[in-house]
Amino acid sequence: MTLVEMEKDITQAVEKLSESVVSIEATTFARSRRFGRVMPLEGAGSGLILDKSGHVITNNHVVASADVVRISLQDGRTFKGQVLGADPATDIAVIETEGNSLGDLPSAALGNSDDLKAGQFTLAIGNSLGLPGGHTVSLGVISALGRALPGADFIFEGFIQTDAAINPGNSGGPLANLLGEVIGINTAIIPFANGVGFAIPINTVRSVTEQILSKGRVVRPWLGISAVDVSPPISRRYGLNVDRGLLVVEVSQYGPASEAGMREGDVIVSIGGRETRHMKDLLSVLSKYSIGQAASLSVTRNGHTHELSVRLSEAPERILQNERRMTIE
């Protein structure tokens, strides 16, 4: 492929996707402590049209505290938006565009983030810095997959890391391949770092949005344990017979793990046949299960290996409230 042919592929992909990329203006009304008056605080972000009915996906942090949301399309149309639901844990929100009686909004084509490889070309499109005159496009590659963002490894499958330029205002916009298929939703950068941006894998986004649209919320399977990664020092300190896995430090009474016979001090070494070296390994596999399914876990206890079948349930509301409180704080 010549550079001219590649350039043509890139411009075609941008043209294909740009129609489904929107700019989001989020306004929050807050009372000024100094003047005692209500002042509008405005923020800008990006979003992606999910379907012709007018559902838009974006980052939760773009619209989390907004009192008024406005959606602007590339063709100049503007709609008022209403947040249908959000999932702070994955930073995904779904917005409904009010007044779209035509049902003709240009929806995006979604790719498959499970097929991605480091080194693939990527395109980031969005409302970068809120600049007037249309979307900003940047080109890069996938730098890494399954990346944990420092201080926030709440994305089960991990982030897509890219060196495509992602700036404030790009949040909620698409990361795409050269076919114009969306492979992720841009969500974060590390300040003062060059060429280090992160996107939520589109398969995670797809799963979250499907649950929000069908149930109004995200339902996740729950084991009912607290655990820490096993390291050689931890293994020596507690006399464990393994130097990798997850040391169970708490088992919730009457939770799925407790009912299956798991105990404090057990070390989870695999789930569903996949090795669990870190907590994110466990969460990644759990995210593929449905409520009511049985998960097979291998644990070591006093030098012996035990196979447990844990029938997963939904996390109790008190657990969800604690998670939401931790996310807010």
C-alpha positions as CSV (number, residue, x, y, z in Angstrom):
1,M,0.0,0.0,0.0
2,T,1.4,3.4,-1.0
3,L,1.1,6.5,1.2
4,V,-1.4,7.9,-1.2
5,E,-3.6,4.8,-0.8
6,M,-3.3,4.9,2.9
7,E,-4.2,8.6,3.0
8,K,-7.3,7.8,1.0
9,D,-8.3,5.1,3.5
10,I,-7.8,7.5,6.4
11,T,-9.9,10.3,4.8
12,Q,-12.6,7.8,3.9
13,A,-12.7,6.5,7.5
14,V,-12.9,10.0,8.9
15,E,-15.7,11.0,6.6
16,K,-17.6,7.8,7.4
17,L,-17.3,8.3,11.2
18,S,-17.5,12.1,11.5
19,E,-21.2,12.2,10.9
20,S,-21.9,10.1,14.0
21,V,-19.6,12.1,16.3
22,V,-21.2,14.8,18.3
23,S,-20.2,17.7,20.5
24,I,-21.6,17.8,24.0
25,E,-22.1,20.9,26.1
26,A,-22.8,20.2,29.7
27,T,-24.0,23.0,31.9
28,T,-24.2,22.9,35.7
29,F,-25.8,25.6,37.8
30,A,-24.0,26.3,41.0
31,R,-24.4,29.0,43.6
32,S,-21.3,31.3,43.9
33,R,-20.1,31.5,47.5
34,R,-18.6,34.9,46.9
35,F,-21.6,36.6,45.2
36,G,-24.4,34.4,46.4
37,R,-25.8,34.1,42.9
38,V,-26.4,31.0,40.8
39,M,-23.7,30.8,38.1
40,P,-23.6,28.5,35.0
41,L,-20.5,26.3,34.8
42,E,-20.0,25.0,31.3
43,G,-18.0,22.0,30.2
44,A,-17.4,20.4,26.7
45,G,-17.0,16.9,25.6
46,S,-17.7,14.5,22.8
47,G,-20.1,11.7,22.1
48,L,-21.0,9.0,19.6
49,I,-24.4,8.3,18.1
50,L,-25.3,4.7,18.9
51,D,-28.4,4.2,16.9
52,K,-30.9,6.1,14.6
53,S,-33.2,6.6,17.6
54,G,-30.8,9.2,18.9
55,H,-29.0,7.4,21.8
56,V,-25.6,8.9,22.4
57,I,-22.8,7.4,24.4
58,T,-20.2,9.5,26.2
59,N,-18.1,9.5,29.3
60,N,-20.0,9.7,32.6
61,H,-17.6,12.4,33.8
62,V,-18.7,14.6,30.9
63,V,-22.3,14.8,32.1
64,A,-22.3,13.5,35.7
65,S,-23.3,16.7,37.4
66,A,-24.9,18.5,34.4
67,D,-28.3,20.2,34.7
68,V,-28.6,20.9,31.0
69,V,-27.0,18.8,28.2
70,R,-27.0,19.9,24.5
71,I,-25.9,17.7,21.6
72,S,-24.6,19.3,18.4
73,L,-24.3,17.3,15.2
74,Q,-21.8,17.9,12.4
75,D,-24.7,19.0,10.1
76,G,-25.5,21.9,12.4
77,R,-28.6,20.3,14.1
78,T,-28.7,20.7,17.9
79,F,-30.8,18.7,20.4
80,K,-31.4,18.8,24.1
81,G,-30.2,15.7,25.8
82,Q,-31.3,13.7,28.8
83,V,-29.1,11.2,30.6
84,L,-30.9,7.9,30.6
85,G,-28.4,6.1,32.8
86,A,-24.7,5.9,33.6
87,D,-22.1,3.5,35.0
88,P,-19.5,5.4,37.0
89,A,-17.4,2.2,37.4
90,T,-16.7,2.2,33.6
91,D,-17.2,5.9,33.1
92,I,-20.0,5.3,30.5
93,A,-23.2,7.3,30.2
94,V,-26.1,7.0,27.7
95,I,-28.0,10.1,26.6
96,E,-31.3,10.4,24.8
97,T,-31.6,13.2,22.3
98,E,-35.0,14.9,22.9
99,G,-36.9,16.2,19.9
100,N,-35.5,13.8,17.4
101,S,-38.8,12.8,15.8
102,L,-37.3,11.9,12.5
103,G,-35.2,9.0,13.8
104,D,-32.6,9.6,11.1
105,L,-29.5,10.2,13.1
106,P,-26.3,8.7,11.5
107,S,-25.2,5.9,13.8
108,A,-21.6,4.6,14.1
109,A,-20.3,1.2,13.1
110,L,-18.8,-0.6,16.1
111,G,-15.8,-2.9,15.8
112,N,-14.5,-5.7,18.0
113,S,-12.0,-4.7,20.6
114,D,-11.1,-8.4,21.4
115,D,-9.4,-8.6,18.0
116,L,-7.1,-5.6,18.6
117,K,-3.3,-5.8,18.5
118,A,-0.6,-3.4,19.6
119,G,0.8,-1.5,16.6
120,Q,-2.6,-1.1,14.8
121,F,-3.3,2.4,13.5
122,T,-6.0,4.4,15.3
123,L,-8.0,7.6,14.7
124,A,-9.2,9.8,17.5
125,I,-12.0,12.1,16.6
126,G,-13.8,14.6,18.9
127,N,-14.5,18.1,20.2
128,S,-10.9,18.8,21.2
129,L,-10.6,21.8,23.5
130,G,-14.0,22.9,22.3
131,L,-12.5,24.5,19.3
132,P,-15.0,26.0,16.8
133,G,-15.1,24.8,13.2
134,G,-15.7,21.1,13.5
135,H,-14.1,18.0,15.0
136,T,-10.4,17.4,15.5
137,V,-8.8,14.3,14.0
138,S,-5.5,12.7,15.1
139,L,-3.7,9.6,14.0
140,G,-1.7,7.2,16.0
141,V,-1.2,3.5,16.9
142,I,-2.3,1.2,19.7
143,S,0.5,1.4,22.2
144,A,-0.7,-1.3,24.6
145,L,-3.8,-3.3,25.5
146,G,-5.3,-4.2,28.9
147,R,-3.6,-1.2,30.4
148,A,-4.5,-0.1,33.9
149,L,-4.8,3.6,34.4
150,P,-2.7,4.7,37.4
151,G,-5.1,5.1,40.4
152,A,-8.2,3.8,38.5
153,D,-8.0,0.2,37.4
154,F,-11.8,-0.1,37.5
155,I,-12.2,-1.0,33.8
156,F,-12.5,-4.8,33.8
157,E,-10.8,-5.5,30.5
158,G,-8.3,-2.7,30.9
159,F,-7.8,0.4,28.8
160,I,-6.6,0.7,25.2
161,Q,-3.5,2.9,25.3
162,T,-2.8,5.0,22.2
163,D,-0.4,7.7,21.1
164,A,-3.1,9.4,19.0
165,A,-3.4,12.9,20.4
166,I,-6.3,13.0,23.0
167,N,-7.0,16.4,24.5
168,P,-9.6,17.9,26.9
169,G,-12.9,17.8,25.0
170,N,-12.1,14.5,23.4
171,S,-13.6,12.6,26.3
172,G,-16.5,10.5,25.2
173,G,-15.4,10.6,21.5
174,P,-14.5,7.6,19.4
175,L,-11.2,5.8,18.9
176,A,-11.5,4.1,15.5
177,N,-9.6,1.8,13.1
178,L,-8.8,2.7,9.5
179,L,-12.1,1.1,8.4
180,G,-14.0,3.8,10.4
181,E,-15.1,1.2,13.0
182,V,-15.2,2.4,16.6
183,I,-12.9,0.3,18.8
184,G,-13.0,2.4,21.9
185,I,-14.3,5.5,23.7
186,N,-11.6,8.1,24.6
187,T,-11.6,8.7,28.3
188,A,-8.4,9.9,29.8
189,I,-4.9,11.3,29.5
190,I,-2.0,11.5,31.9
191,P,-1.1,15.2,32.4
192,F,2.4,16.3,31.2
193,A,2.9,12.9,29.4
194,N,3.4,12.9,25.7
195,G,1.4,10.5,23.5
196,V,-0.2,8.6,26.3
197,G,-4.0,8.5,26.0
198,F,-6.5,5.9,27.1
199,A,-9.8,4.5,25.6
200,I,-12.4,2.2,27.0
201,P,-12.7,-1.0,24.8
202,I,-15.8,-0.8,22.7
203,N,-16.9,-4.3,23.8
204,T,-17.0,-3.1,27.3
205,V,-19.0,0.0,26.2
206,R,-21.4,-2.2,24.2
207,S,-22.1,-4.4,27.2
208,V,-22.7,-1.5,29.5
209,T,-24.9,0.4,27.1
210,E,-27.0,-2.7,26.4
211,Q,-27.7,-3.1,30.1
212,I,-28.5,0.6,30.6
213,L,-30.9,0.6,27.7
214,S,-32.7,-2.6,28.8
215,K,-32.5,-2.4,32.6
216,G,-31.7,1.3,33.3
217,R,-28.5,0.2,35.1
218,V,-25.6,-2.2,35.0
219,V,-25.9,-5.5,36.8
220,R,-22.6,-7.2,37.7
221,P,-21.9,-10.7,39.1
222,W,-20.7,-10.7,42.7
223,L,-18.4,-13.2,44.4
224,G,-18.6,-11.7,47.9
225,I,-14.9,-11.6,48.7
226,S,-12.1,-9.2,49.4
227,A,-8.7,-10.2,48.2
228,V,-5.1,-9.0,47.6
229,D,-2.5,-10.0,45.0
230,V,-0.1,-12.5,46.3
231,S,3.6,-11.5,46.0
232,P,6.7,-13.4,47.2
233,P,6.9,-11.3,50.4
234,I,3.2,-11.9,51.2
235,S,3.7,-15.6,50.4
236,R,6.6,-15.8,52.8
237,R,4.9,-13.8,55.5
238,Y,1.7,-15.9,55.6
239,G,3.4,-19.2,54.8
240,L,1.5,-19.8,51.6
241,N,2.5,-22.6,49.3
242,V,2.2,-20.4,46.2
243,D,3.8,-17.1,45.1
244,R,1.1,-15.9,42.8
245,G,-2.7,-15.7,43.0
246,L,-5.3,-13.8,45.1
247,L,-5.2,-14.2,48.9
248,V,-8.8,-14.0,50.2
249,V,-8.8,-11.7,53.2
250,E,-12.6,-11.5,53.7
251,V,-15.6,-13.6,52.7
252,S,-19.0,-12.0,52.9
253,Q,-21.4,-14.0,55.1
254,Y,-24.1,-15.7,53.0
255,G,-22.4,-14.5,49.8
256,P,-21.9,-16.7,46.8
257,A,-18.2,-17.6,47.7
258,S,-19.2,-18.4,51.3
259,E,-22.0,-20.6,50.1
260,A,-19.6,-22.5,47.9
261,G,-17.2,-23.1,50.8
262,M,-14.5,-20.5,50.3
263,R,-12.7,-19.4,53.4
264,E,-10.4,-16.6,54.5
265,G,-6.8,-17.5,53.8
266,D,-7.7,-19.4,50.6
267,V,-5.6,-18.4,47.5
268,I,-7.5,-18.2,44.2
269,V,-5.2,-19.4,41.5
270,S,-7.6,-19.6,38.6
271,I,-11.2,-18.9,37.5
272,G,-12.8,-20.6,34.5
273,G,-9.5,-22.1,33.7
274,R,-7.7,-18.7,33.5
275,E,-4.8,-17.9,35.8
276,T,-5.4,-15.2,38.4
277,R,-2.2,-13.4,39.1
278,H,-3.9,-10.0,39.8
279,M,-7.3,-8.8,40.8
280,K,-7.9,-7.4,37.3
281,D,-7.6,-11.0,36.0
282,L,-10.5,-12.1,38.2
283,L,-12.6,-9.1,37.3
284,S,-12.0,-9.6,33.6
285,V,-13.3,-13.1,33.7
286,L,-16.2,-12.3,36.0
287,S,-17.4,-9.6,33.6
288,K,-18.1,-12.3,31.0
289,Y,-20.5,-14.2,33.4
290,S,-24.2,-13.6,33.9
291,I,-26.1,-13.6,37.1
292,G,-27.0,-17.1,38.1
293,Q,-24.1,-18.7,36.2
294,A,-21.7,-21.0,38.0
295,A,-18.0,-20.0,38.0
296,S,-15.4,-22.7,38.6
297,L,-12.5,-21.5,40.9
298,S,-9.4,-23.3,41.9
299,V,-8.1,-22.4,45.3
300,T,-5.2,-23.6,47.4
301,R,-5.7,-24.2,51.1
302,N,-3.1,-25.7,53.5
303,G,-1.1,-27.0,50.6
304,H,-4.0,-28.7,48.9
305,T,-5.9,-27.6,45.8
306,H,-9.7,-27.4,45.9
307,E,-12.2,-26.9,43.1
308,L,-15.2,-24.7,43.9
309,S,-18.3,-24.0,41.9
310,V,-19.6,-20.5,42.8
311,R,-23.1,-19.6,41.6
312,L,-22.9,-15.8,41.0
313,S,-25.5,-13.4,42.2
314,E,-26.0,-9.7,42.0
315,A,-24.3,-7.5,44.4
316,P,-26.5,-6.2,47.3
317,E,-27.5,-2.6,47.2
318,R,-25.3,-1.7,50.2
319,I,-22.2,-3.0,48.3
320,L,-23.2,-0.9,45.2
321,Q,-23.7,2.2,47.4
322,N,-20.2,1.8,48.9
323,E,-18.7,1.4,45.4
324,R,-20.5,4.6,44.2
325,R,-19.4,6.4,47.3
326,M,-15.7,5.4,46.6
327,T,-16.0,6.5,43.0
328,I,-17.4,9.9,43.9
329,E,-14.7,10.5,46.6
